[in-house]
Amino acid sequence: MRDPVYNGIPPLIKHTKKGGMSMDTSAIAGMAMASKTAQLQQSVSMGVMKMSMDNTSDTGQALIDMLNASTQAMEKSITPHLGVNLDVLA
């Protein structure tokens, strides 16, 4: 009798020819390795996502600063006569 394989993962307990059962230690080790690999992949992708979010936040702040600077320059160009002359009476 052949043991079934579920989702590509071999069973941990196998039936022996004598009607008993035996535990497959290599399958346990393989599942532990697969679990650690998945954990590492998740940690790395969370780190990359955090770096991307930080970069997006910095870019957004730079864009806001640039818009504020251009707004101030635009205000000065609309009213060029204000703040140019200083009247002093002696």
C-alpha positions in Angstrom: 0.0 0.0 0.0 1.4 3.3 -1.0 1.0 6.3 1.4 -0.7 9.4 -0.2 1.1 12.7 -0.6 -0.9 15.8 0.3 0.0 19.1 -1.4 3.5 17.9 -2.2 4.2 17.1 1.5 4.9 13.4 2.3 3.1 12.0 5.4 4.9 11.9 8.7 3.6 8.5 9.7 3.9 5.6 7.2 2.4 2.2 7.2 4.9 -0.7 7.3 4.6 -4.0 5.5 3.9 -5.8 8.7 0.8 -3.7 9.4 2.5 -1.3 11.9 3.4 2.4 11.5 6.7 4.2 11.5 7.5 7.9 11.7 9.5 9.4 8.9 12.1 11.7 10.5 13.4 13.1 7.2 9.9 14.4 6.5 9.9 16.2 9.9 13.3 17.7 9.1 12.1 18.7 5.7 9.0 20.4 7.1 11.1 22.2 9.7 13.4 23.5 7.0 10.4 24.6 4.8 8.9 26.4 7.8 12.2 28.2 8.6 12.6 29.1 4.9 9.0 30.5 4.8 9.8 32.5 8.0 12.9 34.0 6.5 11.2 34.9 3.2 8.4 36.6 5.2 11.0 38.6 7.3 12.9 39.7 4.2 9.8 40.8 2.4 8.6 42.7 5.5 12.0 44.5 5.6 11.9 45.4 1.9 8.3 46.7 2.3 9.4 48.8 5.3 12.3 50.2 3.3 9.9 51.0 0.5 7.4 52.7 2.8 10.2 54.8 4.4 11.4 55.8 0.9 7.9 56.7 -0.2 7.4 58.8 3.0 10.7 60.7 2.4 9.7 61.3 -1.3 6.3 62.6 -0.2 7.8 65.0 2.3 10.3 66.3 -0.4 7.3 66.8 -2.7 5.5 68.8 -0.1 8.6 71.0 0.6 9.0 71.6 -3.1 5.3 72.6 -3.5 5.7 75.0 -0.5 8.8 76.6 -2.0 7.1 77.0 -5.4 4.0 78.5 -3.8 6.2 81.1 -2.0 8.0 81.9 -5.3 4.7 82.3 -7.1 3.4 84.7 -4.4 6.5 86.9 -4.9 6.1 86.9 -8.6 2.4 87.9 -8.5 3.1 90.9 -6.3 6.6 92.0 -7.3 6.1 95.5 -6.0 5.7 94.5 -2.4 8.8 94.4 -0.3 11.1 95.9 -2.9 11.2 99.5 -1.9 12.0 100.9 1.6 10.8 104.5 2.3 12.8 106.3 4.9 12.2 109.9 5.9 15.1 111.9 7.3 
